Amino acid sequence: MKKLWSAMAILLATLSVPDARSQHAQSPSTAASAATSAEIHKTVEAYLRHLYAFGPETKLTFGPLKETGVPDLLETTVELKIEENQQTATLYVSKDGKYLFRGELSDLTKDPLAEARAKLQTKDSPVLGDPQAPVKLVEFSDFECPVCRNLHDVLRGMLPNYPQAQVVFKDFPIEQLHPWARTAALAGRCAYQQDPKAFWKMYDLIYDGQDLISAANAWAKMNDFAGQTGLDLAAFKSCLASPEAAAAVPPPLWMPAARTASNSKSAAPPQFS
C-alpha cells in the first residue's frame, strides 16, 4: 500500500501540464493507427516502469489514444494497479511518441464553471432570503459537522446585512463520520415539506443544539425540535419513516470512492485528481 501511495505522489509531481499557448485553430488529425497506438503505449509503459522502478506486481493498463483538439497532442488513460488497489490518471502524449504530459487540459474559450453550474440542481431546496436575489450561495452541509455549524453561525450574523444574497441549502450527510447526520437531514426535509419556513427554524435548532445530540437520542431530539418549531408531530413522525423523505436526502457518501473490490480489507488508494 505504501508503495502505491509513493508511486502516485511521484507520478503526480513529476509529469507536467502540456503547453497550450498555440492560438491557431486546427481541425483534429486522423487518430493514430492501431500499430502506432501500440508502439506509443509500449514506449510510455517502458518509460514509467524505468522511472519509478515498478516491479512485475504493478500492472499498467492503457486506454485508447484520443484526439484532444490540440495539434499533435493525444490523450490516453493509464490504470495503475497493485494487488486490489488501483487508480486511473489521464495522460497526454505527443503524436510522435516523444513527449509525455500529465495534467488537466483546459479549453480557454469556455466558461470553466458552466458545466458545474449546469449540474447544480436547487429545485425543491430550502431558500433563505429573497429568491430573486442576484447572489446565490449554495450550502452543502452536514448537521453533525462542527465546521458546518461554524458556517451556520457566520451566515446567521451576515445575511441580515446583505439582502442581495440568498442561501440555498443542500443536504450532504457524511454518515461514516457522523452517525446521526442523516437523521437530522431527514428531520430538516420533513420540516420543509410541512412548511418551507419551518426548515430554517429546525436548521437553527439542530446547529444550536449540536453538542446535545447523539446517535442514541437523535430521533427524540428531532421530534422535540419539531414540537418547538410548531410542526404537526404526527405528520412529522410519519414523514421521518417515509420513503419519500429518504429519497430526498442523498445516500451515504462512501469514502474513499475508488475501491476496487467491496470485500477488500486493505485501504483504498489515493485519488489522482
Contacts in CASP RR format, 6 or more apart in sequence:
PFRMAT RR
TARGET T0000
AUTHOR 0000-0000-0000
METHOD contacts of the structure
MODEL  1
MKKLWSAMAILLATLSVPDARSQHAQSPSTAASAATSAEIHKTVEAYLRH
LYAFGPETKLTFGPLKETGVPDLLETTVELKIEENQQTATLYVSKDGKYL
FRGELSDLTKDPLAEARAKLQTKDSPVLGDPQAPVKLVEFSDFECPVCRN
LHDVLRGMLPNYPQAQVVFKDFPIEQLHPWARTAALAGRCAYQQDPKAFW
KMYDLIYDGQDLISAANAWAKMNDFAGQTGLDLAAFKSCLASPEAAAAVP
PPLWMPAARTASNSKSAAPPQFS
1 82 0 8 1.000
1 85 0 8 1.000
1 266 0 8 1.000
1 267 0 8 1.000
1 269 0 8 1.000
3 82 0 8 1.000
4 80 0 8 1.000
4 82 0 8 1.000
4 85 0 8 1.000
4 87 0 8 1.000
4 269 0 8 1.000
4 270 0 8 1.000
5 269 0 8 1.000
5 270 0 8 1.000
7 52 0 8 1.000
7 54 0 8 1.000
7 58 0 8 1.000
7 80 0 8 1.000
7 82 0 8 1.000
8 80 0 8 1.000
8 87 0 8 1.000
8 269 0 8 1.000
8 270 0 8 1.000
8 272 0 8 1.000
9 270 0 8 1.000
10 52 0 8 1.000
11 48 0 8 1.000
11 52 0 8 1.000
11 80 0 8 1.000
11 89 0 8 1.000
11 102 0 8 1.000
12 89 0 8 1.000
12 102 0 8 1.000
12 272 0 8 1.000
14 51 0 8 1.000
14 102 0 8 1.000
15 91 0 8 1.000
15 100 0 8 1.000
15 101 0 8 1.000
15 102 0 8 1.000
15 103 0 8 1.000
16 101 0 8 1.000
16 102 0 8 1.000
16 103 0 8 1.000
17 101 0 8 1.000
17 102 0 8 1.000
17 103 0 8 1.000
17 104 0 8 1.000
17 105 0 8 1.000
18 70 0 8 1.000
18 73 0 8 1.000
18 92 0 8 1.000
18 101 0 8 1.000
18 103 0 8 1.000
18 105 0 8 1.000
20 70 0 8 1.000
20 105 0 8 1.000
20 106 0 8 1.000
20 108 0 8 1.000
22 70 0 8 1.000
22 71 0 8 1.000
24 71 0 8 1.000
26 69 0 8 1.000
26 71 0 8 1.000
28 67 0 8 1.000
28 68 0 8 1.000
28 69 0 8 1.000
29 67 0 8 1.000
29 71 0 8 1.000
29 72 0 8 1.000
29 95 0 8 1.000
31 65 0 8 1.000
31 66 0 8 1.000
31 67 0 8 1.000
31 74 0 8 1.000
32 40 0 8 1.000
32 65 0 8 1.000
32 74 0 8 1.000
32 95 0 8 1.000
37 64 0 8 1.000
37 65 0 8 1.000
39 97 0 8 1.000
40 65 0 8 1.000
40 74 0 8 1.000
40 76 0 8 1.000
40 93 0 8 1.000
40 97 0 8 1.000
41 62 0 8 1.000
41 63 0 8 1.000
41 65 0 8 1.000
41 76 0 8 1.000
43 97 0 8 1.000
44 62 0 8 1.000
44 76 0 8 1.000
44 78 0 8 1.000
44 91 0 8 1.000
44 93 0 8 1.000
44 100 0 8 1.000
45 60 0 8 1.000
45 62 0 8 1.000
47 100 0 8 1.000
48 54 0 8 1.000
48 60 0 8 1.000
48 78 0 8 1.000
49 55 0 8 1.000
49 58 0 8 1.000
49 60 0 8 1.000
54 60 0 8 1.000
57 82 0 8 1.000
57 83 0 8 1.000
58 80 0 8 1.000
58 81 0 8 1.000
58 82 0 8 1.000
59 79 0 8 1.000
59 80 0 8 1.000
59 81 0 8 1.000
59 82 0 8 1.000
60 78 0 8 1.000
60 79 0 8 1.000
60 80 0 8 1.000
60 81 0 8 1.000
61 78 0 8 1.000
61 79 0 8 1.000
61 81 0 8 1.000
62 76 0 8 1.000
62 77 0 8 1.000
62 78 0 8 1.000
62 79 0 8 1.000
63 76 0 8 1.000
63 77 0 8 1.000
63 78 0 8 1.000
63 79 0 8 1.000
64 76 0 8 1.000
65 74 0 8 1.000
65 75 0 8 1.000
65 76 0 8 1.000
65 93 0 8 1.000
66 74 0 8 1.000
66 75 0 8 1.000
66 76 0 8 1.000
67 74 0 8 1.000
67 75 0 8 1.000
68 74 0 8 1.000
68 75 0 8 1.000
68 92 0 8 1.000
68 105 0 8 1.000
70 105 0 8 1.000
72 94 0 8 1.000
72 95 0 8 1.000
72 96 0 8 1.000
73 92 0 8 1.000
73 93 0 8 1.000
73 94 0 8 1.000
73 95 0 8 1.000
73 101 0 8 1.000
74 92 0 8 1.000
74 93 0 8 1.000
74 94 0 8 1.000
74 95 0 8 1.000
75 90 0 8 1.000
75 91 0 8 1.000
75 92 0 8 1.000
75 105 0 8 1.000
76 90 0 8 1.000
76 91 0 8 1.000
76 92 0 8 1.000
76 93 0 8 1.000
77 88 0 8 1.000
77 89 0 8 1.000
77 90 0 8 1.000
77 91 0 8 1.000
78 88 0 8 1.000
78 89 0 8 1.000
78 91 0 8 1.000
79 86 0 8 1.000
79 87 0 8 1.000
79 88 0 8 1.000
80 86 0 8 1.000
80 87 0 8 1.000
80 88 0 8 1.000
80 89 0 8 1.000
81 260 0 8 1.000
82 269 0 8 1.000
83 266 0 8 1.000
84 260 0 8 1.000
84 261 0 8 1.000
84 264 0 8 1.000
84 266 0 8 1.000
85 260 0 8 1.000
85 264 0 8 1.000
85 266 0 8 1.000
85 267 0 8 1.000
85 268 0 8 1.000
85 269 0 8 1.000
86 258 0 8 1.000
86 260 0 8 1.000
86 269 0 8 1.000
87 258 0 8 1.000
87 269 0 8 1.000
87 270 0 8 1.000
87 271 0 8 1.000
87 272 0 8 1.000
88 272 0 8 1.000
89 102 0 8 1.000
89 272 0 8 1.000
90 102 0 8 1.000
90 103 0 8 1.000
90 104 0 8 1.000
90 272 0 8 1.000
91 100 0 8 1.000
91 101 0 8 1.000
91 102 0 8 1.000
92 100 0 8 1.000
92 101 0 8 1.000
92 102 0 8 1.000
92 103 0 8 1.000
92 105 0 8 1.000
93 99 0 8 1.000
93 100 0 8 1.000
93 101 0 8 1.000
94 100 0 8 1.000
104 273 0 8 1.000
106 112 0 8 1.000
120 138 0 8 1.000
122 136 0 8 1.000
122 138 0 8 1.000
122 168 0 8 1.000
122 170 0 8 1.000
124 248 0 8 1.000
125 168 0 8 1.000
125 169 0 8 1.000
125 170 0 8 1.000
126 168 0 8 1.000
126 169 0 8 1.000
126 192 0 8 1.000
126 196 0 8 1.000
126 199 0 8 1.000
126 200 0 8 1.000
126 203 0 8 1.000
127 166 0 8 1.000
127 167 0 8 1.000
127 168 0 8 1.000
127 169 0 8 1.000
127 196 0 8 1.000
128 159 0 8 1.000
128 166 0 8 1.000
128 167 0 8 1.000
128 168 0 8 1.000
128 169 0 8 1.000
128 200 0 8 1.000
129 159 0 8 1.000
129 163 0 8 1.000
129 165 0 8 1.000
129 166 0 8 1.000
129 167 0 8 1.000
130 163 0 8 1.000
130 166 0 8 1.000
131 166 0 8 1.000
133 163 0 8 1.000
133 164 0 8 1.000
133 165 0 8 1.000
133 166 0 8 1.000
134 164 0 8 1.000
135 162 0 8 1.000
135 164 0 8 1.000
135 165 0 8 1.000
135 166 0 8 1.000
136 165 0 8 1.000
136 166 0 8 1.000
136 168 0 8 1.000
137 155 0 8 1.000
137 165 0 8 1.000
137 166 0 8 1.000
137 167 0 8 1.000
137 168 0 8 1.000
138 167 0 8 1.000
138 168 0 8 1.000
138 170 0 8 1.000
139 151 0 8 1.000
139 155 0 8 1.000
139 167 0 8 1.000
139 168 0 8 1.000
139 169 0 8 1.000
139 170 0 8 1.000
140 170 0 8 1.000
140 171 0 8 1.000
140 172 0 8 1.000
141 148 0 8 1.000
141 151 0 8 1.000
141 152 0 8 1.000
141 169 0 8 1.000
141 170 0 8 1.000
141 171 0 8 1.000
141 172 0 8 1.000
142 148 0 8 1.000
142 171 0 8 1.000
142 172 0 8 1.000
142 173 0 8 1.000
142 174 0 8 1.000
142 178 0 8 1.000
142 181 0 8 1.000
142 185 0 8 1.000
143 173 0 8 1.000
143 178 0 8 1.000
143 180 0 8 1.000
143 181 0 8 1.000
143 184 0 8 1.000
143 185 0 8 1.000
143 206 0 8 1.000
143 207 0 8 1.000
143 210 0 8 1.000
144 173 0 8 1.000
144 177 0 8 1.000
144 178 0 8 1.000
144 179 0 8 1.000
144 180 0 8 1.000
144 181 0 8 1.000
144 184 0 8 1.000
144 210 0 8 1.000
144 213 0 8 1.000
145 174 0 8 1.000
145 178 0 8 1.000
145 181 0 8 1.000
146 210 0 8 1.000
148 207 0 8 1.000
149 207 0 8 1.000
149 210 0 8 1.000
152 203 0 8 1.000
152 204 0 8 1.000
152 207 0 8 1.000
153 207 0 8 1.000
155 167 0 8 1.000
156 204 0 8 1.000
159 165 0 8 1.000
159 167 0 8 1.000
169 199 0 8 1.000
169 203 0 8 1.000
171 185 0 8 1.000
171 189 0 8 1.000
171 249 0 8 1.000
171 250 0 8 1.000
172 250 0 8 1.000
172 253 0 8 1.000
173 181 0 8 1.000
173 182 0 8 1.000
173 184 0 8 1.000
173 185 0 8 1.000
173 249 0 8 1.000
173 250 0 8 1.000
173 252 0 8 1.000
173 253 0 8 1.000
174 181 0 8 1.000
174 253 0 8 1.000
174 255 0 8 1.000
175 181 0 8 1.000
175 182 0 8 1.000
175 252 0 8 1.000
175 253 0 8 1.000
176 252 0 8 1.000
176 253 0 8 1.000
176 254 0 8 1.000
176 255 0 8 1.000
179 215 0 8 1.000
180 213 0 8 1.000
180 214 0 8 1.000
180 215 0 8 1.000
180 218 0 8 1.000
182 249 0 8 1.000
182 252 0 8 1.000
183 218 0 8 1.000
183 219 0 8 1.000
183 222 0 8 1.000
183 240 0 8 1.000
184 206 0 8 1.000
184 213 0 8 1.000
184 218 0 8 1.000
184 222 0 8 1.000
185 249 0 8 1.000
186 222 0 8 1.000
186 239 0 8 1.000
186 240 0 8 1.000
186 245 0 8 1.000
186 246 0 8 1.000
186 249 0 8 1.000
187 202 0 8 1.000
187 206 0 8 1.000
187 222 0 8 1.000
187 225 0 8 1.000
187 226 0 8 1.000
187 236 0 8 1.000
187 240 0 8 1.000
188 199 0 8 1.000
188 202 0 8 1.000
188 203 0 8 1.000
188 206 0 8 1.000
189 239 0 8 1.000
189 245 0 8 1.000
189 248 0 8 1.000
189 249 0 8 1.000
190 226 0 8 1.000
190 231 0 8 1.000
190 236 0 8 1.000
190 239 0 8 1.000
190 240 0 8 1.000
190 245 0 8 1.000
191 198 0 8 1.000
191 199 0 8 1.000
191 201 0 8 1.000
191 202 0 8 1.000
191 226 0 8 1.000
191 229 0 8 1.000
191 231 0 8 1.000
191 236 0 8 1.000
192 198 0 8 1.000
192 199 0 8 1.000
193 239 0 8 1.000
193 245 0 8 1.000
194 231 0 8 1.000
194 232 0 8 1.000
194 235 0 8 1.000
194 236 0 8 1.000
194 239 0 8 1.000
195 231 0 8 1.000
198 229 0 8 1.000
198 230 0 8 1.000
198 231 0 8 1.000
201 228 0 8 1.000
201 229 0 8 1.000
202 225 0 8 1.000
202 226 0 8 1.000
202 229 0 8 1.000
205 225 0 8 1.000
205 228 0 8 1.000
205 229 0 8 1.000
206 213 0 8 1.000
206 222 0 8 1.000
206 225 0 8 1.000
209 221 0 8 1.000
212 221 0 8 1.000
213 221 0 8 1.000
219 240 0 8 1.000
222 240 0 8 1.000
223 233 0 8 1.000
223 236 0 8 1.000
223 237 0 8 1.000
226 233 0 8 1.000
226 236 0 8 1.000
227 233 0 8 1.000
227 236 0 8 1.000
239 245 0 8 1.000
256 268 0 8 1.000
256 269 0 8 1.000
256 270 0 8 1.000
256 271 0 8 1.000
257 268 0 8 1.000
257 271 0 8 1.000
258 268 0 8 1.000
258 269 0 8 1.000
258 271 0 8 1.000
259 268 0 8 1.000
260 268 0 8 1.000
END
